[in-house]
Structures are given as C-alpha cells and as structure tokens.
C-alpha cells in the first residue's frame, strides 16, 4: 500500500529519470533547505534546492538519457526506502551504464524531499565506463557553487 510520502518519492524519481530535466518541477519537489548525497559516504552533501538542481544539471551534461526501474519501495514515518535499477546512456558514445541503487529519502509534512541519499557501487560504474576509481570519484565531486 502506498502513502503520500511514497507517492512523493515516486513522483520525484519520475522527474529525475528522464532525457531532459525539468528543474522547476524538481525544485518544487524539494524543501528549500533539502540535502542530497549522491554516493554515501563518498560524495559531499549538496545543501539547498538550488544547489541540488545545479548539481543534477551538471551530471546530466554527460547523459543522453536516464531511466529508473523501481523494484521496491517502503516507508517508516517520514523516511522512504527505495531499491532501483538505474540505466544511463552517455552522450559520448551512447554507452549504457546500469547500476543497482538503494535510495533513502526523508520527506516533510508537505511531501517535499528534505534529505536524499543514494547508495551504489561507484567502482562498478567506473569499470563499466572504463575509468579508474579515482577518476570516478572526481566526476562525482558534488561541490557546486550557486
């Protein structure tokens, strides 16, 4: 059975996993002081809806498209847990990258995302792309000036 917090996360994931980001809709789905950690524990936390949108836009500069298959979703209180398979096709060469992701979302009383953190194997992705783990870490450096 779904609840409003799970529905908010489903809607958010649908916005984020597309060929073209709608930053205004993504920003509206986020609390103004939202946080995002793209790879726990390696990536820095991005603070604020504007910075999250800027970081998403930066990452999408290398994607031709992105898709998300939601395998499982569950919630407890204001926390929503997701298990997904994400597929990204890169602009450069059209290579498809596939990864298993566990995403954890904290959702406020207005059903906006407050804290979004993702757990996935960065070295697996680096191997699929054909780069070193260190280069992958540099690509995922989420320091954004807004």
GITA-V29021 format. One line per field, one symbol per residue. ss: DSSP state (A for helix, B for strand, O for the rest). phi: phi as a letter, one per 20 degrees, with the letter a starting at -180 (. if undefined). psi: psi as a letter, one per 30 degrees, with the letter a starting at -180 (. if undefined). A space follows every 10 residues. Layout:
ss: ???
phi: ???
psi: ???
//
This chain:
ss: OOOAAAAAAA AAAAAAOOOO OOAAAAAAAB BBBBBBBOOO OOOOOBBOAA AAAAAAAAAA OOBBBBBBBB BBBBBBOOBB BBBBBBBBBB OOOOOBBBBB BBBBBBBOOO OOBBBBBBBO OAAAAAAAAO OOAAAAAAAO OOOOOO
phi: .ecffffffg fffffedbec fdffffgfed fgdgcbdfbe eeeffedngf ffffffffff fdeeabccde ebbbbbmedd dcccddccde ffnmfedcbe cddccdcefe mdfdbccccb effffgfffn cfgffffffe fefcec
psi: klaeeeeeee eeeeefilfk kieeeeeffk kegllkjejk geklkkkkee eeeeeeeeef ffkelklkjj ekklljbgkk kkkljkkkkk ejfgkkkkkk kjkkkkkafg hkkekkkkjl jeeeeeeeeh lleeeeeeeg jgjkk.
//
